Amino acid sequence: MAFTDIFIKRPVLSVVVSLLILLIGLRAAMVLPIRQYPNLSNTVVTITTSYPGASPELINGFITTPIEQAVASAEGVDYMTSNSVLGTSTIQVYVKLNHDPNQALTEVLAKVNSVKYLIPKEAFDPVVSKATGDTIAVMYLGFSSEELTGSAISDYLTRVVQPVLSTVDGVASADILGGQTFAMRVWLDPNRMAGRGVSPNDVAAAIAANNFQAPPARPRASSSSRTSRPIPTFRTSISSSG
């Protein structure tokens, strides 16, 4: 006897089973949630450390590597990418899917603070920022000048343009791409220093005593004194907070 024979001999039972299946389906359609796009949260924590004048090899060995080794043991870290260029170390920490962004940021901050003593004292403090969701820039703005040098443009963008763009409603961050941070390198001659009784600490103290910051100004140059040189161009990326 086949399994379907019982429903042929008992039509009332077949009707009852069909109605039961229909009721279960209606109940599921009204109660069970249906999501075409599930709510997923992906977080990227960026650690940026500036060391003006340092070579990429120095940045990688004394800044990027110690921070990476410390942050790798943080809870919720999926994987990391790093980039060491002239004067800047950038580490991007990708957090596991749907992990608490605030907890991940706290863990990374704690790990970075634990190795700050390993970073050269001449370097700036690491800047840790968090981005949740889409991290692609929504706008790029280009800046160039025939009169200002590359470092002057970077200084103007950092102190004037970037703060204004960051305060615009809906803007999460405004980053400068390709900027040139002003730095000075000094090569010392040990023989001449020994002959004059000057130590490296004396040179460093003299440079620090004559260091000052001036407000940005627009230099004026006549047409006869202008020289032909490539026009430096920089971009500012703007990320949305929504």
HELIX and SHEET records of a PDB file:
HELIX    1   1 ASP A    5  LYS A    9  1                                   5    
HELIX    2   2 PRO A   11  VAL A   31  1                                  21    
HELIX    3   3 PRO A   56  ILE A   59  1                                   4    
HELIX    4   4 ASN A   60  THR A   64  3                                   5    
HELIX    5   5 THR A   65  VAL A   71  1                                   7    
HELIX    6   6 PRO A  101  SER A  114  1                                  14    
HELIX    7   7 LYS A  116  LEU A  118  5                                   3    
HELIX    8   8 GLY A  150  TYR A  156  1                                   7    
HELIX    9   9 LEU A  157  VAL A  161  3                                   5    
HELIX   10  10 GLN A  162  SER A  166  1                                   5    
HELIX   11  11 PRO A  190  ARG A  196  1                                   7    
HELIX   12  12 PRO A  200  ALA A  209  1                                  10    
SHEET    1   A 4 VAL A  77  VAL A  85  0                                        
SHEET    2   A 4 THR A  88  VAL A  95 -1                                        
SHEET    3   A 4 THR A  43  SER A  50 -1                                        
SHEET    4   A 4 VAL A 127  THR A 132 -1                                        
SHEET    1   B 3 MET A 139  SER A 144  0                                        
SHEET    2   B 3 THR A 233  SER A 240 -1                                        
SHEET    3   B 3 VAL A 171  LEU A 177 -1                                        
END                                                                             
